[in-house]
């Protein structure tokens, strides 16, 4: 009897062990199925998000092209800066030579003196604008967008200051034409027309460039 009980007990324990094993296997299979299903859901969600992102009207950044464009714009800005310095010095030297020589007349000397002063003030503020932007520039591709933004900001400030600088030059130019007409018998309407037309063209060109840089600036902000 004892041996039969032991056999029965062993059979029961074996069945329990098998049941536990089967239960563990079922739990493992269910867990794997759940993980696979969850992974599939995540993959589908990621695919959907990727498609939505690609479908959005975002701007794609070509880093190499952006770096090259920033370098080109920086070289152009440095060339313009050098020309502005040269022009300011030329006007100042013209003024001093006119005062020293004494042959060009008072209106020309006044016009050259005020023009040289305005040019000097312009170059001073231009230097502050340019140096602030150029001091942060580098060739790192990681900084491509930041450098382009800094360059655009510098260009916009320069163009805005250029437009403002035309305001005092316009009445000065018209005064100079009037003053020179007092010593001449020729009609001055053509001189007025040409001078003011030239100032208008310069203003329109600066305005066009300013709006263009502003548009590029907004596009760069969207890239960032």
Secondary structure, 3 states (H helix, E strand, C coil): CHHHHHHHHHHHHHHHHHHHHHHHHHHHHHHHHHHHHHHHHHHHHHHHHHHHHHHCCCCCCCHHHHHHHHHHHHHHHHHHHHHHHHHHHHHHHHHHHHHHHCCCCHHHHHHHHHHHHHHHHHHHHHHHHHHHHHCCCCCCHHHHHHHHHHHHHHHHHHHHHHHHHHHHHHHHHHHHHHHHHCCCCCCCHHHHHHHHHHHHHHHHHHHHHHHHHHHHHHHHHHHC
